[in-house]
Amino acid sequence: MTALDRLAATIAARKDADPGTSWTAKLLAQGPEKCAGKFGEEAVEAIIEAVRGDRDRLTAEAADVIYHLLVMLAARDVTLADVLAELERREGRSGLAEKAGR
């Protein structure tokens, strides 16, 4: 099991946790829109660090983006396995071909 799998499992387990004791549960209790907003905030912070060129800060922000992406997905009952299956479906296809097929 990878760190990403463990993180996704922890987020899934926190869906029913007390929002007063878990940041993840608190986010999920606020609804999908709040989770999406937090994901957007973290994505912007990662973009800023990518532009600045600070590798360590970009790494930290990228970790935040991945966490908040998984929380946002969980808020809409989309699992990491669902996303990985979609990536596998796309594997071997040109990005240009994949976009043309949308």
C-alpha positions in Angstrom: 0.0 0.0 0.0 1.4 3.4 -1.0 1.3 6.6 1.0 -1.4 7.8 -1.4 -3.5 4.7 -0.8 -3.1 5.2 3.0 -4.0 8.8 2.7 -7.1 8.0 0.7 -8.1 5.3 3.2 -7.6 7.7 6.1 -9.8 10.4 4.4 -12.5 7.8 3.8 -12.4 6.7 7.4 -12.8 10.3 8.6 -16.0 10.8 6.7 -17.9 9.7 9.8 -15.5 11.2 12.4 -16.3 14.0 14.7 -15.6 17.4 13.0 -14.4 18.7 16.3 -11.5 16.3 16.4 -10.6 15.9 12.7 -9.7 18.5 10.1 -10.7 16.1 7.4 -14.1 15.5 9.0 -14.6 19.2 9.5 -14.0 19.9 5.8 -16.2 17.0 4.7 -19.0 18.2 7.0 -18.9 21.6 5.3 -19.9 20.0 2.1 -18.5 19.5 -1.4 -18.4 23.2 -2.3 -16.2 24.0 0.7 -13.9 21.1 -0.2 -13.7 22.3 -3.8 -12.8 25.8 -2.6 -10.0 24.5 -0.4 -8.7 22.4 -3.2 -8.7 25.6 -5.4 -6.9 27.6 -2.8 -4.2 25.0 -2.4 -3.8 24.7 -6.2 -3.2 28.4 -6.5 -0.6 28.2 -3.7 1.2 25.4 -5.6 1.1 27.5 -8.8 2.7 30.5 -7.0 5.5 28.3 -5.6 6.0 26.8 -9.1 6.4 30.3 -10.5 8.7 31.3 -7.7 10.9 28.2 -8.2 11.2 27.2 -4.5 11.4 23.4 -4.8 10.8 22.7 -1.1 7.8 24.9 -0.9 6.4 23.6 -4.2 6.8 20.1 -2.8 4.9 21.0 0.4 2.1 22.8 -1.6 1.8 19.8 -4.0 1.3 17.5 -1.0 -1.5 19.9 0.2 -3.0 19.8 -3.3 -3.1 16.0 -3.3 -4.6 15.9 0.1 -7.3 18.4 -0.7 -8.0 16.7 -4.1 -8.7 13.5 -2.3 -10.9 15.3 0.2 -12.9 16.9 -2.6 -13.3 13.6 -4.4 -14.4 11.9 -1.1 -17.0 14.7 -0.7 -18.6 13.5 -4.0 -18.0 9.8 -3.3 -15.3 9.5 -5.9 -12.5 7.2 -4.8 -8.8 7.1 -5.6 -9.5 3.8 -7.3 -12.0 5.5 -9.6 -9.4 8.1 -10.6 -6.7 5.4 -11.1 -9.1 3.4 -13.3 -9.7 6.5 -15.4 -5.9 7.0 -15.7 -5.5 3.4 -16.7 -8.2 3.7 -19.3 -6.3 6.7 -20.8 -2.9 5.0 -20.6 -1.2 4.6 -24.0 -3.4 7.3 -25.6 -1.9 10.5 -26.9 -3.0 13.5 -24.9 -4.1 15.1 -28.1 -6.2 12.1 -29.0 -7.7 11.9 -25.5 -8.7 15.6 -25.6 -10.1 15.2 -29.1 -12.3 12.4 -27.9 -14.0 14.5 -25.2 
